């Protein structure tokens, strides 16, 4: 299995909180700020942790009102 990479747009005031929260789950995922101006972060999710990360992101969105917008990147064979 490969590491899953997911790109999100999140208001910049939440980036540090998201990073701290996700990385507190040791080995689940790493959060990297791709573009601070555009508030884009990339999550590199460890194999086997995909369901857990999606549940955590749902919780942050629903119960903590953190707006997360997933950015879909075209695959290598797409324009």
C-alpha positions, 0 to 999 in steps of 0.5 A: 500500500502507498501513502495517501496524499490528500490536499485541503484548503483550510482557513489559515488560522486553523492550520496549526490546530489541524497539524497538531491534532492530526499529528498527535495520532502518532504515525497516522498522518503528516500535515504539510503546508503546501501554500500558506498564501492560499491556505493549502495543506497536504495530508500524507496518510499512512496505509491503513489509516484512511478511515480514521483520518476521514472520521477525524476530519469529519469530526473537526468539520461537524463538531468544531466547525473547521471548514475543510475543502478537499482539492481534487488534483487530476491524475497523471493521465488526466488533463 
